[in-house]
Amino acid sequence: MVVLATQTHCSEGQTIYRHLADNIQQVIKGQNAAIRKLLAAFFSGGHVLLEDYPGTGKTTLAKTLAYSVDIAFKRIQFTPDLLPSDILGVSILNPEDQTFHFHEGPIFANLILADEINRASPRTQSALLEAMAESQVTMDGQQRKLRDPFFVIATQNPVDFQGTYPLPEAQMDRFALQFSLGFVSPADEIKILTQQLEEHPLQQVQPCISLEEIFTLKQAVKQVRVSRELKRYIVDIVAATRQVPEVQLGASPRGSLTLMKVAQALALFDGYEYVTPDHIQEVAVDVLAHRLVMSPQACFAEQTAQDCIDRILTSIPAPA
């Protein structure tokens, strides 16, 4: 009976995923891998940082997901003068009854697009720390729960250095995945041009899954089995990041937990009832690399965190 229930959850979850992915691919061309990673973070309870050059479709991808799902969506444009209260909300005095009433900020939505997050000051960036880690905010000494699901997609441009504030390690660790979209092939770029001859395809996007189906898929992800050997494999990979000489600060147990959860989502998307080493290896770089702090010597030698993770994956044998 337990096996049958697991199979049912897996089949239903895979169907919901394919429906949503197909809807997003109607707008986003040539980015199937990015869509897969984005949805893996979404349904495993994590958040995503998209870092790429301007015009590669970061904001469009986030908006397409938001419009494809029947949930509340808010976009926050991060600027140097943005204040924490602009994100969280503010208490305003009502002159009629002489009491303060809290007015919710845009953080009280299901899906948040934090556009160009590195343009805001560290004080404003820190307003997202509690929200991303605990799905709650503390205002006026009172804890306020955020909506469920709560998903943050943040974007930043790697080439903009003037007027930007690099995200601190604690903030980076809150993101389940960091990845880039990259440029699409010429054939896919032609499709993009053709799509937008008269109007942007975003205008035609309609919700294709409900809030109930989101919870169904998230529950199905939790049912995907992870063997003891694969748990050890995950822990060995993460522990190895703390032993590499070029790495000043390795990944924490939060990285291990995130890697396992994202791998569970990928396994479900593929129709598996269990995680395989391939699922772990597929996202290990995207889950772990942004959590590492490289030594000054490594940075001078142009050694990257991605290179370190690749070497670790090559050196640690995967369970048979």
Backbone bond lengths (Angstrom), bond angles and torsions (degrees), N, CA, C in turn:
res aa  C-N    CA-C-N  psi(-1)  N-CA   C-N-CA  omega(-1)  CA-C   N-CA-C  phi
1 M - - - 1.458 - - 1.535 110.61 -
2 V 1.344 117.10 -39.50 1.455 120.84 -179.83 1.526 110.40 -66.06
3 V 1.348 116.11 -42.33 1.464 120.49 179.61 1.521 110.34 -63.89
4 L 1.328 117.03 -41.74 1.460 121.11 -179.84 1.525 110.70 -63.46
5 A 1.341 116.38 -41.87 1.455 120.31 178.61 1.525 110.84 -63.05
6 T 1.338 116.77 -40.29 1.461 121.05 178.77 1.519 110.93 -64.13
7 Q 1.322 116.74 -42.64 1.462 120.98 178.88 1.529 110.79 -62.23
8 T 1.323 116.66 -39.75 1.465 121.07 179.43 1.519 110.47 -64.42
9 H 1.349 117.19 -46.42 1.464 121.75 177.78 1.524 110.50 -59.04
10 C 1.329 116.72 -42.97 1.459 121.87 -177.71 1.522 111.22 -64.09
11 S 1.323 116.31 -46.55 1.465 120.94 -178.69 1.523 111.20 -64.96
12 E 1.333 116.06 -44.62 1.463 120.23 -179.32 1.521 110.55 -65.95
13 G 1.335 116.74 -42.49 1.462 120.69 179.60 1.517 112.03 -63.75
14 Q 1.326 117.07 -40.97 1.461 120.60 179.44 1.521 110.89 -64.54
15 T 1.333 117.42 -37.91 1.465 121.66 178.83 1.528 110.87 -63.81
16 I 1.331 116.60 -43.74 1.465 120.69 179.38 1.527 110.05 -64.03
17 Y 1.329 116.65 -42.59 1.468 120.41 179.39 1.523 111.27 -60.86
18 R 1.306 117.35 -47.60 1.474 120.64 -178.39 1.525 111.18 -62.19
19 H 1.327 115.98 -38.67 1.460 119.97 179.32 1.522 110.44 -62.76
20 L 1.333 116.34 -44.91 1.461 120.98 -179.42 1.520 111.27 -69.10
21 A 1.330 117.23 -44.67 1.464 120.74 -179.70 1.524 111.31 -61.39
22 D 1.330 117.31 -41.69 1.465 120.91 178.63 1.526 111.10 -62.98
23 N 1.323 116.35 -37.56 1.465 120.12 -179.99 1.528 110.80 -66.51
24 I 1.321 116.92 -40.05 1.465 120.60 178.96 1.524 110.89 -69.28
25 Q 1.328 116.98 -36.74 1.457 120.87 -179.17 1.529 113.01 -68.97
26 Q 1.317 116.81 -13.38 1.464 119.59 174.02 1.532 110.66 -64.95
27 V 1.340 115.90 -27.79 1.462 121.40 -178.83 1.522 111.70 -104.89
28 I 1.331 116.27 -46.53 1.471 121.81 -175.90 1.521 109.14 -91.76
29 K 1.311 116.11 110.38 1.465 121.76 -176.71 1.535 110.78 -98.36
30 G 1.336 116.38 137.71 1.448 121.78 173.41 1.516 115.19 73.04
31 Q 1.334 117.74 18.15 1.459 120.63 -177.89 1.533 110.84 -128.30
32 N 1.325 116.46 40.70 1.461 120.11 -177.28 1.530 112.34 -60.70
33 A 1.330 117.30 -39.07 1.460 120.58 179.92 1.522 110.87 -65.11
34 A 1.336 116.98 -41.02 1.464 120.90 179.32 1.526 110.79 -65.83
35 I 1.320 116.99 -40.42 1.464 121.26 178.37 1.523 109.98 -62.67
36 R 1.308 116.35 -42.03 1.469 121.48 179.52 1.536 110.94 -61.53
37 K 1.335 116.79 -44.02 1.461 120.48 179.50 1.525 111.02 -67.18
38 L 1.326 116.03 -41.68 1.466 120.06 -179.43 1.526 111.03 -60.53
39 L 1.320 116.73 -45.61 1.456 120.62 -179.37 1.528 111.53 -70.68
40 A 1.331 117.33 -31.16 1.467 119.79 176.59 1.519 110.40 -63.24
41 A 1.331 117.00 -40.73 1.464 120.36 176.81 1.519 110.75 -67.81
42 F 1.319 116.19 -42.83 1.471 121.25 -178.32 1.524 111.54 -59.02
43 F 1.318 117.10 -47.74 1.460 120.38 -174.10 1.533 113.15 -86.63
44 S 1.333 117.08 -7.14 1.463 119.44 174.80 1.529 111.73 -100.49
45 G 1.339 116.15 0.44 1.458 120.21 175.75 1.505 115.54 88.56
46 G 1.327 118.34 17.16 1.463 121.44 -179.37 1.513 112.29 -102.85
47 H 1.330 115.87 -174.83 1.462 122.94 178.02 1.524 108.64 -126.44
48 V 1.329 116.45 162.85 1.468 120.91 -171.74 1.525 110.72 -128.82
49 L 1.331 115.26 138.65 1.460 122.50 171.92 1.521 107.99 -114.40
50 L 1.320 116.16 117.48 1.458 122.37 178.08 1.520 108.62 -100.21
51 E 1.324 116.26 118.41 1.463 120.77 179.17 1.516 108.92 -121.56
52 D 1.325 115.54 116.12 1.461 118.89 -179.86 1.516 108.73 -164.06
53 Y 1.321 115.11 175.72 1.453 120.96 -178.45 1.528 111.04 -70.70
54 P 1.329 117.33 156.17 1.467 119.91 179.03 1.527 111.25 -60.41
55 G 1.325 115.47 142.25 1.458 120.66 174.84 1.503 115.73 86.54
56 T 1.338 118.67 7.37 1.466 120.60 -178.97 1.532 112.80 -89.79
57 G 1.326 117.13 -4.29 1.465 119.50 173.82 1.513 115.51 104.33
58 K 1.330 117.94 18.00 1.467 120.32 -178.58 1.531 111.38 -61.39
59 T 1.326 115.80 -52.23 1.470 120.00 -178.90 1.517 111.10 -66.60
60 T 1.311 117.27 -38.47 1.468 120.44 179.75 1.521 111.19 -63.73
61 L 1.333 117.14 -40.02 1.463 120.47 178.01 1.524 110.65 -61.64
62 A 1.340 116.50 -45.19 1.460 120.38 180.00 1.521 111.36 -63.41
63 K 1.319 116.92 -43.51 1.461 120.59 -179.82 1.528 111.61 -66.25
64 T 1.317 116.66 -37.83 1.460 119.64 -179.70 1.519 111.00 -64.07
65 L 1.332 116.83 -41.81 1.460 119.95 175.67 1.526 110.47 -61.19
66 A 1.324 116.23 -44.91 1.463 120.35 -178.71 1.526 111.71 -61.43
67 Y 1.323 116.62 -43.25 1.460 120.41 -178.62 1.530 112.17 -74.57
68 S 1.336 117.06 -18.61 1.465 120.51 -179.37 1.526 112.33 -85.24
69 V 1.324 115.80 -10.92 1.460 121.10 -176.69 1.520 108.91 -120.00
70 D 1.303 116.12 138.45 1.464 121.13 -176.62 1.528 110.53 -82.79
71 I 1.368 116.22 67.33 1.457 122.07 179.66 1.526 109.06 -137.81
72 A 1.347 116.12 166.95 1.461 121.35 -180.00 1.525 110.16 -75.51
73 F 1.328 115.83 134.82 1.466 122.09 -176.16 1.526 109.88 -128.07
74 K 1.349 115.81 135.98 1.457 121.49 175.92 1.525 109.58 -134.79
75 R 1.318 116.00 141.36 1.465 121.61 177.14 1.521 108.31 -113.50
76 I 1.340 116.33 130.05 1.457 121.76 178.76 1.525 108.07 -117.56
77 Q 1.315 116.48 118.61 1.460 120.89 176.69 1.527 108.31 -87.81
78 F 1.316 117.32 111.67 1.459 121.28 -177.40 1.529 110.08 -80.25
79 T 1.321 115.63 128.35 1.458 123.20 179.68 1.532 108.05 -136.11
80 P 1.333 118.42 163.72 1.471 120.18 -178.60 1.528 113.86 -59.80
81 D 1.338 117.79 -27.69 1.460 119.57 -177.58 1.531 113.11 -95.03
82 L 1.324 118.05 7.27 1.456 121.06 178.42 1.526 110.01 -70.55
83 L 1.337 116.94 135.07 1.457 122.36 -178.42 1.526 110.51 -106.57
84 P 1.347 117.87 156.00 1.470 119.51 176.53 1.519 113.47 -55.06
85 S 1.341 116.41 -36.56 1.469 119.71 179.54 1.522 112.16 -65.94
86 D 1.326 116.94 -24.21 1.468 119.80 176.56 1.519 111.35 -68.88
87 I 1.323 116.49 -19.71 1.458 121.94 179.82 1.530 110.94 -99.19
88 L 1.325 115.70 -47.86 1.454 120.37 -172.55 1.528 113.31 -83.60
89 G 1.320 116.49 -36.72 1.456 120.66 -175.24 1.513 110.26 122.43
90 V 1.330 116.67 178.91 1.458 120.95 -175.59 1.523 109.84 -151.32
91 S 1.338 115.98 149.08 1.461 121.78 175.54 1.526 108.91 -92.30
92 I 1.333 116.25 128.32 1.459 122.09 -177.15 1.525 109.19 -119.77
93 L 1.316 115.77 136.61 1.459 121.29 -179.12 1.517 110.35 -73.73
94 N 1.322 115.40 127.69 1.463 121.65 173.92 1.525 108.19 -91.20
95 P 1.337 119.12 112.42 1.473 120.71 -175.64 1.524 113.58 -65.24
96 E 1.326 117.15 -21.25 1.463 119.55 -177.66 1.523 112.07 -70.22
97 D 1.331 117.15 -46.54 1.461 119.44 -178.79 1.531 112.62 -111.32
98 Q 1.352 117.04 3.51 1.465 122.31 177.14 1.527 112.45 57.03
99 T 1.329 115.65 37.55 1.464 120.98 176.47 1.524 108.95 -125.54
100 F 1.332 114.65 155.54 1.458 120.19 179.13 1.529 109.54 -89.80
101 H 1.320 116.32 134.77 1.455 122.59 178.14 1.528 108.33 -118.52
102 F 1.314 115.22 130.17 1.461 119.93 -177.99 1.523 110.43 -82.07
103 H 1.322 114.85 128.09 1.466 121.57 176.95 1.521 108.17 -107.00
104 E 1.302 116.58 116.45 1.459 121.50 -174.67 1.524 111.85 -65.29
105 G 1.332 114.65 141.30 1.452 120.97 174.62 1.521 110.53 -88.94
106 P 1.323 117.12 -179.17 1.471 120.75 -177.52 1.521 114.08 -64.70
107 I 1.359 117.53 -13.98 1.463 119.51 179.40 1.527 111.45 -64.77
108 F 1.328 117.07 -20.00 1.459 120.77 -178.91 1.527 110.47 -86.63
109 A 1.299 115.34 60.32 1.463 123.60 175.32 1.519 107.12 -136.69
110 N 1.321 116.76 172.17 1.465 120.18 179.36 1.519 112.37 -80.50
111 L 1.325 116.01 -41.78 1.463 120.78 -177.31 1.520 108.79 -124.55
112 I 1.336 115.54 122.57 1.460 121.84 -177.94 1.523 109.10 -113.17
113 L 1.324 116.49 127.14 1.459 121.26 171.28 1.518 107.72 -101.61
114 A 1.322 116.47 107.28 1.466 122.38 177.55 1.522 107.89 -94.08
115 D 1.313 116.15 91.86 1.463 121.46 -171.78 1.529 111.01 -82.48
116 E 1.340 115.65 129.08 1.462 123.68 -179.48 1.530 110.06 53.62
117 I 1.318 115.51 56.78 1.459 122.39 -173.17 1.523 112.38 -60.84
118 N 1.328 117.90 -28.80 1.462 119.88 -177.17 1.530 113.21 -79.34
119 R 1.317 118.35 4.03 1.466 120.79 176.41 1.532 111.60 -88.99
120 A 1.336 117.47 -13.86 1.461 120.58 178.68 1.525 110.38 -88.69
121 S 1.331 115.78 159.17 1.459 120.76 -179.64 1.524 110.48 -70.18
122 P 1.338 117.83 158.30 1.467 120.44 177.74 1.518 113.11 -55.02
123 R 1.332 117.71 -34.25 1.466 120.99 178.40 1.521 110.65 -60.58
124 T 1.312 116.96 -42.32 1.463 120.40 -179.83 1.520 110.90 -74.86
125 Q 1.328 117.50 -38.51 1.467 120.29 177.04 1.525 111.00 -58.58
126 S 1.336 116.51 -37.78 1.461 120.31 -177.53 1.518 112.65 -67.41
127 A 1.333 117.71 -16.14 1.460 120.34 177.98 1.526 111.45 -63.85
128 L 1.341 115.89 -20.80 1.463 119.95 -179.39 1.530 112.95 -89.09
129 L 1.337 118.06 -12.88 1.458 120.39 -173.45 1.523 112.28 -59.38
130 E 1.325 117.34 -54.58 1.458 120.58 -178.49 1.523 110.66 -65.57
131 A 1.320 116.09 -39.04 1.467 120.10 -178.78 1.520 111.49 -61.89
132 M 1.335 117.44 -44.80 1.454 121.37 -177.04 1.513 112.39 -73.53
133 A 1.326 117.69 -32.22 1.463 120.89 -176.01 1.527 112.35 -84.31
134 E 1.340 117.18 -36.76 1.459 120.47 -171.05 1.522 114.41 -125.55
135 S 1.334 117.24 2.38 1.479 121.55 -179.12 1.524 111.47 54.93
136 Q 1.328 115.23 41.56 1.456 120.88 176.71 1.516 108.67 -154.92
137 V 1.338 116.46 162.27 1.457 122.27 174.20 1.519 107.67 -132.74
138 T 1.320 115.95 153.09 1.457 121.57 177.51 1.519 108.64 -113.37
139 M 1.328 115.74 116.58 1.459 122.50 179.96 1.513 109.02 -129.91
140 D 1.333 116.14 131.34 1.467 121.84 179.93 1.520 111.58 54.94
141 G 1.336 115.83 35.88 1.452 120.47 178.58 1.512 114.69 75.98
142 Q 1.312 117.58 7.26 1.471 121.38 -178.37 1.528 109.73 -118.75
143 Q 1.333 115.36 132.86 1.462 120.45 177.23 1.523 110.08 -82.43
144 R 1.320 115.81 132.07 1.456 121.43 -179.71 1.523 108.46 -123.88
145 K 1.309 116.42 121.23 1.455 121.70 -179.36 1.530 110.22 -72.93
146 L 1.324 115.20 142.20 1.457 120.69 176.08 1.528 110.20 -89.66
147 R 1.289 116.01 170.93 1.463 120.80 -177.18 1.530 110.70 -70.24
148 D 1.296 115.24 156.52 1.457 122.46 176.63 1.526 107.96 -120.29
149 P 1.338 117.94 122.27 1.469 128.49 2.65 1.522 112.25 -77.25
150 F 1.350 114.91 158.73 1.459 121.68 175.94 1.520 107.44 -127.97
151 F 1.328 116.26 120.61 1.466 121.49 -172.55 1.518 109.29 -138.24
152 V 1.339 116.13 126.67 1.457 122.10 179.12 1.522 109.64 -109.66
153 I 1.330 115.39 127.21 1.464 121.76 170.58 1.522 106.48 -114.43
154 A 1.319 116.84 113.19 1.460 121.46 179.29 1.522 109.44 -107.15
155 T 1.317 116.17 146.50 1.463 120.59 178.11 1.520 109.19 -125.40
156 Q 1.327 115.03 151.06 1.462 120.50 171.68 1.519 108.87 -154.19
157 N 1.341 115.18 150.47 1.453 121.21 -179.56 1.515 109.28 -98.99
158 P 1.333 118.48 126.65 1.468 120.46 -177.29 1.514 114.46 -72.36
159 V 1.336 117.77 -15.68 1.471 119.81 -175.42 1.515 112.46 -95.62
160 D 1.328 118.38 -8.60 1.458 121.21 -179.08 1.522 110.03 -93.19
161 F 1.326 117.24 111.42 1.451 121.11 179.70 1.527 112.19 -111.63
162 Q 1.320 117.92 -26.26 1.446 120.96 179.36 1.532 109.51 -73.97
163 G 1.329 115.58 126.06 1.463 119.65 177.03 1.513 114.02 74.02
164 T 1.333 117.47 24.86 1.464 120.15 179.05 1.530 109.93 -119.48
165 Y 1.333 115.04 157.55 1.462 122.00 179.25 1.527 108.03 -126.28
166 P 1.325 118.43 110.62 1.473 120.24 -179.08 1.527 111.34 -56.85
167 L 1.318 116.28 141.07 1.457 120.58 -179.85 1.524 109.96 -69.72
168 P 1.326 118.94 133.41 1.466 121.24 178.98 1.523 111.38 -70.19
169 E 1.333 115.92 165.76 1.464 120.90 -176.67 1.532 112.01 -58.66
170 A 1.341 117.37 -40.66 1.462 120.47 -179.17 1.518 111.27 -62.69
171 Q 1.333 116.67 -36.19 1.463 120.37 178.88 1.524 110.40 -71.17
172 M 1.325 117.16 -43.14 1.457 120.82 -179.87 1.530 111.20 -61.38
173 D 1.324 116.13 -35.63 1.457 120.75 -177.32 1.520 112.09 -68.13
174 R 1.337 117.07 -17.68 1.471 120.52 178.78 1.526 112.35 -77.19
175 F 1.328 117.23 -15.97 1.466 120.09 -179.42 1.529 109.38 -88.44
176 A 1.314 116.03 128.86 1.463 120.11 178.08 1.517 110.47 -67.61
177 L 1.325 116.66 -41.76 1.464 121.65 -176.52 1.518 110.35 -134.98
178 Q 1.311 115.35 144.62 1.458 121.61 166.11 1.518 107.59 -129.51
179 F 1.321 116.34 125.64 1.454 119.37 178.63 1.521 109.94 -153.90
180 S 1.318 115.11 168.23 1.461 122.29 -179.87 1.518 109.67 -113.22
181 L 1.318 115.62 157.16 1.462 120.61 177.96 1.523 111.16 -88.19
182 G 1.316 116.31 -42.62 1.463 119.30 -177.97 1.519 111.35 76.64
183 F 1.319 115.27 173.72 1.462 120.66 179.98 1.527 110.08 -85.90
184 V 1.321 116.09 143.21 1.461 121.02 -179.34 1.527 109.41 -83.15
185 S 1.318 115.58 169.00 1.462 121.10 179.34 1.529 109.72 -71.01
186 P 1.339 117.62 159.51 1.462 119.76 177.90 1.527 112.80 -55.67
187 A 1.335 117.25 -38.01 1.469 120.11 -179.98 1.524 111.13 -63.41
188 D 1.337 116.46 -42.56 1.461 119.98 178.66 1.525 111.41 -69.68
189 E 1.331 116.54 -33.80 1.465 119.27 177.95 1.524 111.18 -66.88
190 I 1.313 116.89 -34.15 1.469 120.45 175.06 1.524 110.05 -63.93
191 K 1.350 116.72 -40.31 1.464 120.26 177.39 1.528 111.12 -61.67
192 I 1.332 116.25 -38.33 1.461 120.16 178.34 1.522 110.93 -63.78
193 L 1.321 116.37 -44.07 1.468 120.05 177.83 1.522 111.51 -61.90
194 T 1.315 115.92 -42.97 1.468 120.58 -179.20 1.528 111.04 -63.92
195 Q 1.337 115.80 -40.52 1.462 120.31 -179.43 1.521 112.41 -60.48
196 Q 1.336 115.99 -35.33 1.453 119.84 -169.94 1.530 113.10 -104.28
197 L 1.319 117.00 23.36 1.459 120.06 177.17 1.530 111.48 -62.78
198 E 1.325 117.27 -40.21 1.465 121.11 -176.47 1.522 112.97 -111.55
199 E 1.334 117.74 -39.07 1.456 120.80 179.55 1.519 109.24 -155.93
200 H 1.323 115.21 163.20 1.458 119.79 179.07 1.530 108.94 -77.05
201 P 1.340 118.04 133.49 1.465 120.40 -178.72 1.526 113.71 -61.21
202 L 1.331 117.60 -18.23 1.464 120.16 177.53 1.521 111.48 -59.40
203 Q 1.317 116.16 -29.78 1.457 120.37 -177.85 1.520 112.40 -67.79
204 Q 1.326 116.68 -17.55 1.464 120.81 -178.63 1.528 112.74 -100.30
205 V 1.343 117.62 -3.44 1.461 120.34 -176.87 1.518 110.47 -72.40
206 Q 1.329 116.61 132.00 1.449 123.19 178.25 1.525 109.33 -123.76
207 P 1.347 118.05 150.92 1.472 119.77 176.80 1.520 110.93 -58.22
208 C 1.329 116.04 132.37 1.463 120.11 -177.75 1.523 112.28 -115.79
209 I 1.338 117.83 -11.73 1.465 120.61 174.66 1.527 108.59 -135.37
210 S 1.301 116.42 153.67 1.461 122.20 -177.02 1.525 110.99 -97.50
211 L 1.326 115.56 171.93 1.457 121.13 176.91 1.528 110.58 -61.86
212 E 1.317 116.65 -37.63 1.465 120.68 178.99 1.521 111.28 -63.55
213 E 1.336 116.78 -38.71 1.461 120.11 179.24 1.528 111.36 -69.34
214 I 1.333 117.34 -30.74 1.460 120.22 175.46 1.523 110.17 -62.27
215 F 1.335 116.30 -46.99 1.461 120.37 179.48 1.527 110.95 -65.04
216 T 1.326 116.86 -34.93 1.463 120.74 178.01 1.521 110.72 -62.55
217 L 1.337 116.25 -45.05 1.465 119.79 -178.65 1.527 110.79 -69.55
218 K 1.333 117.22 -40.08 1.467 120.12 178.90 1.530 110.89 -62.55
219 Q 1.330 116.02 -37.39 1.456 119.47 177.91 1.525 110.73 -69.48
220 A 1.338 116.14 -37.32 1.465 120.48 178.59 1.523 111.03 -63.76
221 V 1.341 117.48 -36.72 1.466 121.29 177.92 1.521 110.52 -59.89
222 K 1.332 116.48 -41.03 1.468 120.59 -178.92 1.522 112.43 -66.71
223 Q 1.342 117.22 -21.76 1.462 120.90 -178.28 1.524 112.87 -83.14
224 V 1.342 117.19 -11.52 1.467 120.77 -179.40 1.535 108.80 -68.07
225 R 1.310 116.55 129.67 1.458 121.25 -174.16 1.540 111.85 -80.54
226 V 1.334 114.55 144.56 1.456 122.10 175.09 1.518 107.18 -127.59
227 S 1.328 117.06 115.72 1.459 120.83 -177.09 1.527 111.17 -68.77
228 R 1.321 115.92 160.66 1.458 121.05 178.57 1.527 110.77 -61.49
229 E 1.348 116.42 -36.62 1.467 120.48 179.88 1.536 110.94 -64.15
230 L 1.331 116.63 -38.69 1.462 119.42 -179.95 1.526 111.40 -74.20
231 K 1.320 116.44 -32.69 1.471 118.49 174.36 1.522 109.76 -62.06
232 R 1.331 116.28 -42.04 1.463 120.60 177.52 1.522 110.81 -64.80
233 Y 1.332 116.85 -38.43 1.464 121.86 178.32 1.530 110.06 -61.14
234 I 1.329 117.32 -43.97 1.466 121.98 178.59 1.528 110.26 -62.18
235 V 1.325 115.78 -47.10 1.467 120.38 -179.07 1.528 111.13 -63.00
236 D 1.328 117.51 -39.18 1.462 120.74 179.35 1.529 111.28 -64.80
237 I 1.336 116.40 -39.02 1.468 120.14 179.09 1.524 110.50 -64.20
238 V 1.324 115.42 -47.11 1.465 119.72 -177.97 1.525 110.73 -68.32
239 A 1.319 117.13 -41.32 1.467 120.18 178.73 1.520 111.37 -62.86
240 A 1.329 116.94 -32.67 1.465 120.38 -179.96 1.522 111.94 -65.83
241 T 1.336 117.86 -27.59 1.472 119.90 178.49 1.519 111.54 -66.02
242 R 1.336 116.60 -20.29 1.468 120.11 -179.60 1.530 111.83 -88.33
243 Q 1.328 116.41 -5.81 1.470 120.87 -177.05 1.522 112.72 -108.16
244 V 1.319 117.66 -11.50 1.464 120.86 -177.47 1.533 109.42 -71.25
245 P 1.324 118.71 127.65 1.472 121.02 -177.08 1.526 113.24 -59.44
246 E 1.335 117.09 -32.45 1.463 120.14 -177.18 1.529 113.02 -75.30
247 V 1.334 116.86 -11.24 1.471 121.17 -175.78 1.521 109.49 -100.59
248 Q 1.318 115.79 122.80 1.457 121.44 179.62 1.529 111.39 -81.44
249 L 1.336 116.26 -35.66 1.463 121.69 178.57 1.524 108.70 -138.63
250 G 1.336 116.33 118.62 1.453 121.18 -178.26 1.525 112.69 -86.03
251 A 1.320 115.84 -178.75 1.459 121.76 -179.16 1.528 110.28 -76.22
252 S 1.324 115.63 150.08 1.462 122.59 -178.29 1.528 110.19 -95.49
253 P 1.337 117.93 174.36 1.473 120.01 174.77 1.522 113.72 -56.57
254 R 1.346 117.49 -23.61 1.460 118.85 174.96 1.527 110.36 -61.89
255 G 1.328 116.08 -34.28 1.461 119.72 176.65 1.517 111.38 -64.78
256 S 1.328 117.82 -40.79 1.467 121.55 177.76 1.519 110.88 -61.32
257 L 1.325 115.64 -46.93 1.460 120.80 -178.61 1.520 111.46 -63.07
258 T 1.326 115.82 -42.44 1.467 119.61 179.97 1.520 111.22 -65.82
259 L 1.328 117.10 -41.90 1.460 120.92 179.85 1.525 110.72 -60.43
260 M 1.326 116.94 -40.56 1.459 120.44 178.66 1.521 111.25 -65.44
261 K 1.331 117.66 -45.26 1.463 121.19 -176.69 1.524 111.92 -66.71
262 V 1.328 116.50 -42.59 1.466 119.61 179.11 1.524 110.34 -65.69
263 A 1.334 117.38 -38.89 1.462 120.90 177.13 1.531 110.83 -63.11
264 Q 1.334 117.60 -36.79 1.461 120.59 176.24 1.524 110.82 -60.87
265 A 1.328 116.53 -42.57 1.464 119.99 179.08 1.522 111.47 -63.71
266 L 1.323 117.49 -43.37 1.461 120.85 179.31 1.522 111.09 -62.79
267 A 1.329 116.60 -40.09 1.461 119.99 178.72 1.525 110.56 -61.94
268 L 1.334 116.35 -42.37 1.464 119.96 178.30 1.525 110.78 -63.07
269 F 1.325 116.75 -42.07 1.470 120.35 179.51 1.527 110.99 -59.09
270 D 1.330 116.57 -32.42 1.464 121.36 -179.21 1.524 112.84 -87.11
271 G 1.329 116.90 -0.14 1.459 120.62 178.94 1.514 114.53 85.25
272 Y 1.336 117.41 14.95 1.463 121.22 179.17 1.526 110.45 -91.21
273 E 1.325 115.67 150.08 1.458 121.26 173.93 1.516 110.75 -95.60
274 Y 1.333 117.92 1.54 1.451 122.68 -176.97 1.529 108.69 -147.90
275 V 1.325 115.25 155.93 1.465 121.54 179.13 1.522 109.55 -83.61
276 T 1.318 116.87 142.74 1.459 122.94 175.67 1.534 109.29 -114.31
277 P 1.331 118.39 162.43 1.476 119.70 176.55 1.519 113.09 -57.40
278 D 1.332 117.48 -31.29 1.468 120.59 179.46 1.525 111.87 -61.42
279 H 1.325 116.57 -37.38 1.462 119.81 -179.81 1.525 110.77 -67.30
280 I 1.315 116.72 -36.96 1.464 120.92 178.54 1.526 110.25 -68.81
281 Q 1.323 116.21 -44.85 1.458 120.80 -178.41 1.529 111.65 -67.37
282 E 1.319 116.93 -29.46 1.469 121.29 -177.76 1.523 112.15 -61.53
283 V 1.335 117.19 -36.62 1.465 119.73 -173.64 1.528 113.40 -118.98
284 A 1.319 117.85 6.28 1.468 119.89 -177.59 1.526 111.87 -57.29
285 V 1.324 117.45 -43.64 1.465 120.64 -179.74 1.524 110.42 -64.80
286 D 1.331 117.63 -45.77 1.461 121.68 -176.71 1.525 111.96 -67.93
287 V 1.330 117.59 -29.59 1.463 121.53 -179.19 1.523 111.96 -83.72
288 L 1.336 117.81 -35.28 1.457 120.60 -169.23 1.529 115.07 -105.22
289 A 1.318 118.02 -33.30 1.471 119.82 -169.99 1.527 112.82 -58.27
290 H 1.325 118.02 -41.96 1.465 119.90 -176.80 1.521 112.85 -72.30
291 R 1.329 117.29 -9.54 1.472 121.00 178.27 1.524 112.30 -88.50
292 L 1.320 117.58 -11.39 1.459 121.22 -177.06 1.524 111.23 -88.26
293 V 1.308 115.22 144.25 1.465 121.41 172.82 1.529 107.08 -112.17
294 M 1.307 115.71 114.19 1.452 120.55 -177.40 1.532 110.91 -79.78
295 S 1.322 116.19 149.50 1.460 121.07 178.55 1.531 109.77 -70.68
296 P 1.325 117.71 156.43 1.478 120.03 178.15 1.528 112.19 -57.25
297 Q 1.330 116.68 -37.39 1.461 119.76 179.75 1.525 111.37 -63.91
298 A 1.346 116.10 -39.80 1.466 120.38 179.50 1.522 110.55 -66.72
299 C 1.323 116.13 -40.54 1.465 119.62 178.86 1.521 110.77 -64.20
300 F 1.340 116.43 -39.75 1.463 120.87 179.34 1.524 110.21 -64.97
301 A 1.348 116.35 -33.78 1.464 121.07 179.73 1.525 112.12 -86.42
302 E 1.351 116.05 5.76 1.459 122.78 178.41 1.532 112.19 60.49
303 Q 1.321 115.75 34.87 1.466 120.64 173.28 1.531 108.43 -90.97
304 T 1.317 117.03 130.81 1.456 121.04 -174.16 1.523 111.33 -105.98
305 A 1.322 115.08 162.00 1.463 120.80 176.26 1.524 110.82 -64.23
306 Q 1.331 116.49 -34.55 1.465 120.02 177.77 1.523 111.28 -61.15
307 D 1.340 116.57 -40.32 1.465 120.62 177.95 1.529 110.83 -62.51
308 C 1.325 116.01 -39.64 1.470 120.28 -179.85 1.526 111.13 -63.44
309 I 1.322 116.64 -44.86 1.467 120.19 179.81 1.522 110.34 -64.19
310 D 1.325 116.81 -40.52 1.467 120.09 178.58 1.528 111.09 -60.90
311 R 1.321 116.63 -41.92 1.463 120.21 179.26 1.523 111.26 -66.19
312 I 1.318 116.37 -38.33 1.470 120.40 178.86 1.526 110.43 -64.22
313 L 1.327 116.49 -43.38 1.466 120.21 179.75 1.523 110.89 -63.05
314 T 1.322 116.56 -33.02 1.465 120.37 179.15 1.525 111.41 -74.46
315 S 1.319 117.11 -33.49 1.464 120.94 -174.14 1.527 113.66 -83.89
316 I 1.335 117.59 -25.98 1.475 120.33 -177.92 1.525 109.06 -97.65
317 P 1.320 118.30 117.98 1.470 119.93 -179.70 1.521 111.86 -67.99
318 A 1.316 115.95 136.95 1.466 120.97 178.47 1.513 110.32 -79.42
319 P 1.326 118.39 146.84 1.470 121.08 177.02 1.515 111.10 -59.45
320 A 1.295 116.56 144.12 1.470 120.98 -178.36 1.529 109.90 -72.38
